[in-house]
Amino acid sequence: MNRYVEALQKIQPFDSLPEDTLRQLGNDLELREFEPGSYVFRQGESSHQCLFLIVEGFAEITVIDDRGIETVVGYRKQYDFFGETVVLNDKSYPASVRAVERLKCLILGRDIFETLLDNYGTFSSFFSKILSSRLRELFSEVVHEHSYEAYGLETYPFRKRASEIMSSPVITAKHNDSVKSIAETMSTKNISSVVVVDEEDKPVGLITEKDLVAKIIARERQAAEIAAEEVMSRNMITVTPDTFFYQVLLAMVKGQAKHVAVVDEDTQRLMGIITMRDMVKSRSTGALMIIEEIETQDTIEGLAVAGREIDSILKALIAEKAPVPEIFQVISEFHDRITRKVIAICEKEMMTEGHGSPPVDYCFISMGSAGRKEQTLRTDQDNGIIYRDPDPKQAERTRHYFSLLGNKIVEGLYRCGFAKCRGNVMASNPDWCKSYSAWKRTVANWVINSEEESIRMLSIFLDFRPVAGNPKLAQELQKYVFDLMNSHSLVFRFLAEDDFRSRVPLGLGGRFLVEKSKEHRNEINLKRAASIHVVDCVRLHALRHGITVTSTLERLKALEAKGVFSKDDAQFFAAAYESLMLFTIRENLRKAMKGQSPDSYLDITRLTKREKTMLKDAFKAVTKLQNLTASAFMIM
């Protein structure tokens, strides 16, 4: 057995294991020999569910192409291992392994391998790629097998393509056609819009009934004298036939458009058109009309009613098994739209009450999950106001104006379903509503002092992004924050230490460390126990490297692009975060539909075996991310 231990000590990452573990491992391993020219396994063969550790000999890896030609694509020598790509699943081997000379391998079974992954972080970290692959696979299986009917959810066509819902052929006009002839066509065909195309049938504009009425009257000319190009709207939104329903929806929301042209991806020629009516007809309900309902509301009461429809969109996305990034993107767009409309209504109220228009430019910012565009259910508000430095003589009047406005906005959002922050991190609080210079002083105090409360405030603040008003104010402040933090780099260490105060609740042997209290017995708070660590660690790396996006998943992509994380690690961390968020969204939605408070607690006993494995793998990824962060910021 001693020679097995000696061999294991020369094989990465087994050399990181304690010697007593290696000795025990030596007792559990089986030695197999393969003659020169013999295959250990062949391409397409089912997984043997074990890892092969070479203690003597040499092997080649071969692949057979579609023509049946076998090609050598790699080699494995003494103290290498192979078979890792399918050791944790039942898939087939993607390649063959053949002994070149007499080959001796120690065989490590899946069960023992999994035990090592559960108990030894350094060992587990070495296998990020295969763990990431398994996590993605488990994620797909869990999403596929989950019964959303149990939630009472309908399915909606969020995964349909533009080609399935567009109207075709499209009634078109040329840029030099007269408005009179276009109006006659619209009347004859009983349509409300016409797409203007060029000589190659590429859309260049859109004419609606509204355009005809408003623009012809403004020109005080006969319709026969006015060409299409004079009245058409030129900012026509286009998509390709394979664009998903949810992406068309986002284009309409962002562009405040009711028409989208479908064009050929290569030639850009017009193929069809999608109207708001088409979007509504493709569903069994009219929930998508909330886009228009939000835009046409002029009171908070009306907006609150329209806003409640957003929950139906979230349910539809879950029922359609939409990926987590898509859920974030769609729901964030709707929440941002609600927020901007609340602000517009509040500004109008300020005018009506005699306070006038904003005395200086300002920017309304969101922080926390809303700042990261990761808010799903309407949770607590985390927001603030940055306003341009006023003339000193107008400082008090300006402060008073934005204090009133901040209070109105917070109250308006509350009435629209966004709970008030228990920590009072809101624009109604003078600490979170101040001038640009005051914000700089506040941030400088947080960064330079680095006391526990300052670090907590920074953690809340650092995911801020502009939602309404002048975004340059937020962008200027963000640049100031980046420069300040990098000139006082010790703050990164303090932030890292703050995150490292707690670890994921995974004990020896991969045992979940659940809560013991009566209220949450056998439960884990996924937000506090795991997902917050991903958010914190990824944010730290992003800030150090000047990455301006605030979304956790987008930050991970940027960090991979900069080489901060390897591709395997970045994908592992992203898969873990999406898995954690899937569990959280699913459980919170279930509770909300039962009239319970969504609290991010998950009852481990309700999980299937596959779901438990998925959650453990996600926790392992979080552990690795914390360890990498601790090393990068020198807190170990």
C-alpha positions in Angstrom: 0.0 0.0 0.0 2.9 2.4 0.7 3.8 2.5 -3.0 0.2 3.6 -3.8 0.6 6.4 -1.3 3.9 7.4 -2.9 2.3 7.4 -6.3 -0.7 9.5 -5.1 1.7 12.1 -3.6 3.0 12.7 -7.2 -0.4 13.2 -8.8 -2.1 16.6 -8.7 -4.4 17.3 -6.9 -4.1 14.2 -4.8 -0.8 15.6 -3.5 -2.8 18.2 -1.6 -4.6 15.6 0.6 -3.4 14.7 4.1 -1.2 11.7 4.4 -3.6 9.7 6.6 -6.3 10.3 3.9 -3.9 9.0 1.2 -3.2 5.9 3.3 -6.9 5.2 3.7 -7.3 5.9 0.0 -4.6 3.4 -0.8 -6.7 0.7 0.9 -9.7 1.6 -1.3 -8.0 1.7 -4.7 -7.9 -1.1 -7.2 -4.9 -1.7 -9.6 -5.6 -2.6 -13.2 -3.2 -3.4 -16.0 -3.6 -3.0 -19.7 -1.5 -4.6 -22.4 0.1 -2.4 -25.2 -2.5 -1.7 -27.9 -5.5 -2.6 -25.7 -8.2 0.0 -25.0 -9.0 1.1 -21.5 -12.4 2.3 -22.9 -13.7 3.3 -26.3 -15.4 6.4 -27.6 -19.1 6.2 -27.1 -18.9 3.6 -24.4 -20.9 4.4 -21.2 -19.0 5.9 -18.3 -17.2 3.4 -16.0 -17.9 5.9 -13.2 -14.3 6.0 -12.1 -11.1 8.0 -12.4 -8.0 6.3 -13.9 -4.7 7.3 -12.2 -1.6 6.2 -14.1 1.2 4.8 -11.9 3.2 3.3 -14.7 3.1 3.4 -18.5 1.9 5.6 -21.3 -1.5 6.0 -23.1 -2.9 7.9 -26.1 -6.2 9.5 -26.5 -7.9 9.0 -29.8 -11.1 10.3 -31.6 -12.9 8.7 -34.5 -14.4 11.3 -36.9 -17.5 11.0 -39.1 -15.6 9.1 -41.8 -14.4 6.5 -39.3 -10.8 7.7 -39.2 -9.1 7.4 -35.8 -6.8 10.3 -34.8 -4.5 10.7 -31.8 -5.4 13.9 -30.1 -3.4 13.6 -26.8 -1.3 11.5 -24.5 -1.3 10.6 -20.8 1.9 9.7 -19.0 2.9 8.4 -15.6 1.2 10.4 -12.7 -1.5 11.8 -15.1 -5.1 10.8 -14.8 -8.0 10.4 -17.3 -11.7 9.6 -17.4 -12.6 12.8 -15.5 -15.0 14.2 -18.0 -17.7 11.6 -17.3 -16.8 10.3 -13.9 -19.7 12.2 -12.2 -22.4 11.3 -14.7 -23.6 8.5 -16.9 -22.7 10.0 -20.2 -20.6 8.2 -22.9 -16.8 8.8 -23.2 -16.1 11.5 -25.8 -12.8 9.8 -26.8 -11.0 6.5 -26.6 -7.9 5.7 -24.4 -5.4 3.1 -25.6 -2.3 1.8 -23.9 0.9 2.5 -25.9 3.0 0.5 -23.5 2.1 -1.7 -20.6 -0.2 0.5 -18.5 -0.9 0.3 -14.8 -3.7 2.4 -13.4 -5.2 2.9 -9.9 -9.0 3.0 -10.1 -10.8 5.6 -8.1 -14.6 5.0 -7.9 -17.2 7.8 -8.2 -18.3 7.4 -4.6 -14.9 7.9 -3.1 -14.1 10.7 -5.6 -17.3 12.5 -4.5 -16.3 12.1 -0.8 -13.0 13.8 -1.6 -14.7 16.6 -3.4 -17.0 17.2 -0.4 -14.3 17.2 2.2 -11.3 18.9 0.7 -11.7 22.4 -0.8 -8.3 22.5 -2.6 -8.9 19.1 -4.2 -12.4 20.2 -5.2 -11.2 23.4 -6.7 -8.9 21.5 -9.1 -12.0 19.9 -10.7 -13.9 23.2 -11.4 -14.5 22.3 -15.0 -16.2 18.9 -14.4 -18.1 20.3 -11.4 -19.3 23.2 -13.5 -20.3 20.8 -16.3 -22.3 18.7 -13.8 -23.9 21.7 -12.3 -25.1 22.9 -15.7 -26.4 19.5 -16.4 -28.2 19.2 -13.1 -29.6 22.7 -13.5 -31.1 21.7 -16.9 -32.5 18.5 -15.5 -34.0 20.1 -12.4 -35.7 22.8 -14.5 -37.0 20.3 -16.9 -38.4 17.9 -14.3 -40.0 20.5 -12.1 -43.8 20.5 -12.1 -44.8 24.1 -12.4 -48.5 23.0 -12.6 -48.1 22.5 -8.8 -47.7 26.3 -8.6 -50.9 26.8 -10.6 -49.0 28.5 -13.4 -50.1 28.7 -17.0 -47.4 28.4 -19.7 -46.9 31.4 -22.0 -44.9 31.7 -25.2 -41.8 33.4 -23.9 -39.7 30.8 -25.7 -41.5 31.3 -29.1 -39.6 32.9 -31.9 -40.4 36.1 -33.8 -41.1 34.1 -36.9 -44.0 32.3 -35.1 -45.8 35.5 -34.0 -45.1 38.0 -36.8 -47.6 39.1 -39.4 -46.6 38.5 -43.1 -46.7 39.7 -45.8 -46.3 43.3 -44.7 -48.1 46.2 -46.4 -45.3 48.6 -47.4 -44.7 51.9 -49.1 -41.7 53.6 -50.7 -40.1 56.7 -49.3 -41.4 58.9 -52.1 -45.0 57.6 -52.0 -47.5 60.3 -51.2 -49.1 60.4 -47.8 -52.5 60.5 -49.5 -51.9 57.2 -51.2 -50.6 55.7 -48.0 -53.7 56.8 -46.1 -55.9 55.3 -48.8 -54.0 52.0 -48.5 -54.4 52.0 -44.7 -58.1 52.6 -45.0 -58.6 50.0 -47.7 -56.6 47.3 -45.9 -58.0 48.3 -42.4 -54.5 48.6 -40.9 -53.0 51.1 -38.5 -49.5 51.3 -39.9 -47.3 51.0 -43.0 -43.6 50.1 -43.1 -41.6 52.3 -45.4 -38.9 50.3 -47.3 -36.1 51.3 -49.7 -35.4 49.8 -53.1 -33.9 46.6 -51.6 -37.0 46.1 -49.3 -35.1 47.1 -46.2 -37.2 48.9 -43.6 -36.3 52.6 -43.2 -39.3 53.9 -41.3 -42.8 53.5 -40.1 -46.0 55.5 -40.6 -48.9 55.2 -38.2 -52.3 56.8 -38.1 -51.0 59.0 -35.4 -48.2 60.2 -37.7 -50.7 61.0 -40.4 -52.9 63.1 -38.2 -50.2 65.0 -36.2 -47.6 65.6 -38.9 -49.9 66.5 -41.8 -51.8 69.1 -39.7 -48.4 70.5 -38.6 -47.3 71.0 -42.1 -50.5 72.7 -43.3 -50.1 71.1 -46.8 -52.2 68.8 -48.9 -51.6 65.1 -48.2 -50.9 64.5 -51.9 -48.0 66.9 -51.7 -46.3 65.2 -48.8 -43.9 62.3 -49.3 -43.7 59.3 -46.9 -40.1 60.2 -45.8 -41.3 63.6 -44.5 -43.7 62.1 -41.9 -42.3 58.6 -41.2 -40.7 57.7 -37.8 -37.1 56.7 -38.6 -36.2 54.8 -35.5 -37.8 51.5 -36.6 -36.8 48.7 -34.2 -35.8 45.5 -36.1 -35.3 41.9 -35.0 -34.4 38.6 -36.8 -36.8 35.7 -37.2 -35.1 33.6 -34.5 -35.4 36.3 -31.8 -37.2 35.0 -28.8 -40.6 36.4 -27.7 -39.1 37.8 -24.5 -36.4 39.7 -26.5 -39.1 41.3 -28.8 -40.9 42.3 -25.6 -37.8 43.9 -24.2 -37.2 45.8 -27.5 -40.8 47.2 -27.2 -40.4 48.1 -23.6 -37.0 49.8 -24.0 -38.0 51.6 -27.2 -41.5 52.4 -26.1 -42.6 51.0 -29.4 -45.7 49.2 -30.6 -44.3 47.9 -33.8 -41.2 45.8 -34.5 -39.9 44.8 -38.0 -38.7 41.3 -38.6 -35.8 41.3 -41.1 -33.6 38.6 -42.7 -30.4 38.4 -40.7 -28.1 38.5 -43.8 -29.9 40.7 -46.3 -31.9 42.9 -43.8 -34.9 42.6 -46.1 -38.3 42.9 -44.5 -39.9 39.6 -43.7 -42.7 40.5 -41.3 -44.0 42.8 -38.6 -44.9 42.3 -34.9 -47.4 44.7 -33.3 -48.5 44.9 -29.7 -51.7 43.3 -30.9 -49.8 40.3 -32.2 -48.0 40.0 -28.9 -51.3 40.0 -27.0 -53.0 37.5 -29.4 -50.1 35.0 -28.9 -51.1 34.7 -25.2 -54.2 33.5 -23.5 -54.4 36.7 -21.5 -53.7 40.4 -22.1 -51.1 40.8 -19.4 -48.6 42.2 -21.9 -50.7 45.3 -22.2 -49.1 46.4 -18.9 -46.4 48.0 -21.1 -49.0 50.4 -22.4 -50.8 50.6 -19.1 -47.7 51.7 -17.3 -46.9 54.4 -19.9 -50.4 55.8 -19.9 -50.9 56.0 -16.1 -50.9 59.5 -14.6 -51.6 58.5 -11.0 -49.8 56.3 -8.5 -53.0 54.4 -7.9 -53.4 53.5 -11.5 -49.7 52.6 -11.7 -50.0 50.3 -8.7 -52.7 48.3 -10.4 -50.7 48.0 -13.6 -47.6 47.1 -11.7 -49.2 44.1 -10.0 -49.4 42.6 -13.5 -45.6 42.2 -13.5 -46.0 39.3 -11.1 -47.9 37.5 -13.8 -44.9 38.0 -16.2 -42.6 36.5 -13.6 -44.9 33.5 -13.2 -45.0 33.1 -17.0 -41.2 33.2 -17.2 -40.9 30.5 -14.5 -43.6 28.4 -16.2 -41.7 28.7 -19.5 -38.5 27.5 -17.7 -36.7 30.6 -18.9 -33.0 30.9 -17.9 -32.2 33.0 -14.9 -30.4 35.7 -16.9 -33.5 36.2 -19.0 -35.8 36.4 -15.9 -33.5 39.1 -14.5 -33.4 41.0 -17.7 -37.2 41.0 -18.3 -38.3 41.8 -14.8 -35.7 44.5 -14.3 -36.9 46.3 -17.4 -40.5 46.3 -16.0 -39.4 47.4 -12.6 -37.3 50.2 -14.1 -40.2 51.3 -16.2 -42.5 51.5 -13.1 -39.8 53.4 -11.2 -39.3 56.0 -13.9 -43.1 56.5 -14.2 -43.4 57.0 -10.5 -40.7 59.6 -10.7 -42.4 61.4 -13.6 -45.7 61.5 -11.7 -44.0 62.8 -8.6 -42.2 65.5 -10.5 -45.6 66.6 -11.9 -47.0 66.6 -8.4 -44.2 68.9 -7.3 -45.1 71.3 -10.1 -48.8 71.2 -9.2 -48.0 71.9 -5.6 -45.9 75.0 -6.5 -42.4 73.6 -6.0 -41.5 74.0 -9.6 -39.3 71.8 -11.8 -36.0 70.3 -10.4 -33.7 73.2 -9.7 -30.6 71.3 -10.9 -29.9 68.1 -12.8 -30.3 64.9 -10.7 -30.0 61.2 -11.0 -32.1 58.6 -9.2 -30.0 55.5 -8.4 -30.9 52.0 -7.5 -28.7 49.8 -5.3 -28.8 46.2 -4.0 -30.5 43.6 -6.2 -32.3 46.3 -8.2 -28.9 48.0 -8.8 -27.6 44.7 -10.1 -30.7 44.1 -12.2 -31.3 40.9 -10.2 -34.6 41.8 -8.5 -37.5 39.5 -9.3 -40.3 39.8 -6.8 -40.8 43.4 -5.6 -38.5 43.4 -2.6 -37.3 46.2 -0.3 -36.3 49.5 -1.8 -32.6 50.5 -1.9 -32.3 53.8 -3.7 -31.0 57.3 -3.5 -30.7 60.7 -5.3 -27.5 62.4 -6.6 -28.1 66.1 -7.6 -25.8 68.5 -9.3 -24.1 71.0 -6.9 -26.3 74.1 -6.7 -25.3 77.7 -6.4 -24.4 78.2 -2.7 -27.2 80.7 -2.4 -29.7 78.1 -3.6 -28.3 75.2 -1.5 -31.0 75.0 1.1 -33.9 75.5 -1.4 -32.3 72.7 -3.6 -31.9 70.4 -0.6 -35.5 71.0 0.4 -36.8 70.3 -3.1 -35.1 67.0 -3.4 -36.0 66.0 0.1 -39.7 66.5 -0.8 -39.2 64.7 -4.1 -37.3 61.8 -2.5 -40.1 61.3 0.0 -42.7 61.3 -2.7 -40.8 58.8 -4.9 -40.3 56.4 -2.0 -43.9 56.6 -1.0 -45.0 56.1 -4.6 -42.9 53.0 -5.0 -44.2 51.7 -1.7 -47.8 52.1 -3.0 -46.7 50.2 -6.1 -45.6 47.2 -4.0 -41.9 48.0 -3.3 -41.5 47.7 0.5 -39.6 50.3 2.4 -36.1 49.4 3.4 -35.8 48.5 7.1 -32.4 50.0 7.1 -33.8 53.3 5.7 -31.5 53.1 2.6 -33.9 55.2 0.5 -34.1 58.6 -1.2 -36.4 59.8 1.6 -33.4 59.7 4.0 -31.1 62.7 3.8 -28.1 60.4 4.1 -29.1 58.9 0.7 -30.3 62.1 -1.0 -27.6 64.7 -1.4 -25.5 66.8 -3.8 -22.7 65.3 -5.9 -20.0 66.9 -3.7 -21.7 65.7 -0.5 -21.8 62.2 -2.0 -18.0 62.4 -2.7 -17.4 63.4 0.9 -19.6 60.6 2.2 -17.9 57.9 0.1 -14.4 59.2 1.0 -15.3 58.9 4.6 -16.5 55.3 4.2 -13.4 54.3 2.2 -10.8 56.1 4.3 -12.2 55.2 7.8 -13.1 51.6 6.8 -14.9 51.1 10.1 -17.4 48.2 10.4 -20.4 50.5 9.7 -18.6 52.2 6.8 -17.9 48.8 5.2 -21.5 47.9 5.6 -22.6 51.1 3.9 -20.1 50.6 1.1 -21.4 47.1 0.5 -24.9 48.5 0.0 -23.8 51.4 -2.1 -21.3 49.8 -4.5 -23.9 48.2 -6.8 -25.5 51.6 -7.6 -26.7 52.3 -11.2 -28.7 55.2 -12.8 -32.4 54.5 -13.4 -33.8 58.0 -14.1 -32.6 61.5 -14.6 -29.1 62.5 -15.8 -26.9 59.3 -15.8 -23.7 61.3 -16.1 -23.9 62.2 -12.4 -23.9 58.4 -11.5 -21.1 57.7 -14.0 -19.0 60.6 -12.7 -19.5 59.4 -9.1 -18.7 55.8 -10.1 -15.4 56.9 -11.6 -14.6 58.8 -8.5 -15.3 55.7 -6.4 -13.1 53.5 -8.5 -10.2 56.0 -8.3 -10.6 56.5 -4.6 -10.8 52.8 -3.8 -7.7 52.0 -5.8 -5.8 54.8 -4.1 -6.8 53.4 -0.7 -6.5 49.7 -1.6 -6.7 48.6 2.0 -10.5 49.0 1.8 -10.6 46.0 -0.6 -9.2 43.9 2.2 -11.7 45.1 4.7 -14.5 44.4 2.3 -13.1 40.9 1.7 -12.8 40.3 5.5 -16.4 41.3 6.0 -17.5 38.7 3.5 -15.2 36.1 4.9 -16.9 36.3 8.4 -19.2 33.6 7.3 -18.9 30.6 5.0 -21.3 28.4 3.2 -23.2 25.9 5.4 -21.6 22.7 4.2 -19.9 20.5 6.7 -17.7 17.4 6.4 -18.9 14.8 4.1 -21.0 17.4 2.2 -23.6 17.6 5.0 -25.9 20.6 4.9 -25.6 22.7 8.1 -29.2 23.7 8.5 -30.9 26.0 11.1 -32.1 24.5 14.3 -34.7 27.2 15.3 -38.3 26.2 15.5 -39.3 28.8 12.8 -36.7 27.6 10.3 -35.9 24.1 11.3 -34.1 22.2 8.5 -33.9 25.3 6.4 -31.0 27.4 4.9 -31.3 31.1 4.0 -29.8 30.9 0.5 -29.3 34.7 0.3 -27.4 35.1 3.5 -25.7 31.7 3.4 -24.5 31.6 -0.2 -25.6 34.0 -3.0 -24.4 37.1 -1.0 -20.9 35.6 -1.1 -21.0 35.4 -4.9 -22.2 39.0 -5.1 -19.7 40.3 -2.6 -16.6 38.5 -4.0 -17.4 39.2 -7.7 -18.1 42.8 -6.9 -14.7 43.1 -5.2 -12.8 41.8 -8.2 -14.9 43.9 -10.6 -14.1 47.1 -8.6 -10.4 46.4 -8.5 -10.3 45.9 -12.3 -12.5 48.9 -13.2 -15.5 47.0 -14.4 -18.5 49.3 -14.6 -21.4 46.9 -15.1 -23.2 46.0 -11.9 -24.9 42.6 -12.8 -23.1 39.7 -11.1 -23.2 37.5 -14.2 -22.1 40.3 -16.5 -19.2 41.1 -14.0 -18.2 37.4 -14.2 -18.0 37.6 -18.0 -15.9 40.8 -17.8 -13.6 39.2 -15.2 -13.1 36.2 -17.4 -12.4 38.4 -20.4 -9.7 40.3 -18.4 -8.2 37.0 -17.3 -9.0 37.5 -13.6 -10.8 34.2 -13.6 -10.2 31.2 -15.9 -13.0 30.3 -18.2 -13.7 27.1 -16.2 -13.8 29.0 -12.9 -16.0 31.8 -14.3 -18.5 29.3 -15.7 -18.4 27.3 -12.5 -19.2 30.5 -10.5 -21.9 31.6 -12.9 -23.6 28.2 -12.9 -23.5 28.2 -9.1 -25.1 31.7 -8.9 -27.8 30.8 -11.4 -28.6 27.6 -9.5 -28.8 29.5 -6.2 -31.1 32.1 -7.8 -33.3 29.4 -9.4 -33.9 27.9 -6.0 -34.5 31.3 -4.4 -36.9 32.6 -7.1 -38.8 29.3 -7.2 -39.2 29.1 -3.4 -40.0 32.8 -2.9 -42.6 32.6 -5.7 -44.2 29.5 -4.1 -44.4 31.3 -0.7 -45.8 34.5 -2.3 -48.5 32.6 -4.1 -49.5 31.1 -0.7 -49.7 34.5 0.9 -46.5 33.9 2.9 -43.6 36.3 3.1 -40.8 35.5 0.5 -37.7 35.2 2.8 -35.1 33.2 0.7 -35.4 30.2 3.2 -35.2 26.8 1.6 -36.3 23.6 3.3 -33.6 21.1 2.5 -35.9 18.1 3.3 -38.2 19.1 0.4 -35.4 18.7 -2.2 -34.9 15.7 -4.4 -31.6 13.9 -4.4 -30.7 15.6 -7.7 -31.5 19.0 -6.3 -29.4 18.3 -3.2 -26.5 17.4 -5.4 -27.0 20.6 -7.4 -27.1 22.7 -4.3 -24.0 21.1 -2.9 -22.1 21.7 -6.1 -23.2 25.3 -6.0 -21.9 25.6 -2.4 -18.6 24.2 -3.5 -18.3 26.8 -6.2 -19.0 29.5 -3.6 -16.3 28.1 -1.3 -13.8 28.2 -4.1 -14.7 31.8 -5.0 -14.3 32.8 -1.4 -11.0 31.1 -1.2 -9.7 32.8 -4.4 -11.0 36.1 -3.1 -9.3 35.7 0.3 -6.0 34.9 -1.5 -6.3 37.8 -3.9 -7.0 40.3 -1.1 -4.5 38.7 1.3 -6.8 37.8 4.2 -5.6 34.2 4.7 
